[in-house]
């Protein structure tokens, strides 16, 4: 796998993670019920994990872009 392929795969993972975050946030908005603290905490935890994944992937993508622009 070359850097272009890796970059493309990471970008796809980020797209999927962003879609999952939107889905989770929509579920949270629909699920405003008394006694749903555990559900809300679980969903918020998932959002944080997906956001962390996106940030880590963006860092790798940035490094790949730097290498590609430098001709490495």
C-alpha positions in Angstrom: 0.0 0.0 0.0 1.4 3.4 -0.9 0.9 6.7 0.8 -1.9 7.7 -1.6 -3.9 4.5 -0.7 -3.2 5.0 3.0 -4.4 8.6 2.9 -7.5 7.6 1.0 -8.3 4.8 3.5 -7.8 7.2 6.5 -10.1 9.8 4.8 -12.8 7.1 4.4 -12.5 6.1 8.0 -12.9 9.8 9.0 -16.0 10.1 6.8 -17.5 7.0 8.4 -16.7 8.2 11.9 -18.2 11.6 11.2 -21.4 9.9 9.9 -21.5 7.8 13.1 -21.1 10.9 15.3 -24.1 12.5 13.5 -26.1 9.3 14.0 -25.2 9.2 17.7 -26.1 12.8 18.2 -29.4 12.3 16.4 -30.2 9.3 18.7 -29.3 11.4 21.7 -31.7 14.1 20.5 -34.5 11.6 20.0 -33.8 9.8 23.2 -34.4 12.6 25.7 -36.1 10.5 28.4 -36.1 10.6 32.1 -33.6 8.0 33.5 -31.5 7.8 30.4 -28.3 9.0 31.9 -26.5 5.8 31.3 -27.6 5.8 27.6 -26.5 9.4 27.3 -23.1 8.8 28.9 -22.5 5.8 26.7 -23.4 7.8 23.5 -21.2 10.7 24.6 -18.3 8.3 25.2 -18.7 6.9 21.7 -18.7 10.4 20.2 -15.5 11.2 22.1 -13.8 8.1 20.9 -14.8 8.7 17.3 -13.7 12.4 17.5 -10.3 11.1 18.9 -10.0 8.7 16.0 -10.7 11.5 13.5 -8.1 13.8 15.1 -5.5 11.0 15.1 -6.2 10.2 11.5 -6.1 13.9 10.5 -2.6 14.1 12.0 -1.5 11.1 10.0 -3.1 12.5 6.8 -1.3 15.8 7.4 2.0 14.0 7.7 1.3 12.0 4.6 0.4 15.2 2.7 3.6 16.7 3.9 5.7 13.8 2.6 3.7 13.7 -0.7 4.2 17.4 -1.3 7.9 17.0 -0.5 8.2 14.3 -3.1 9.0 11.5 -0.7 
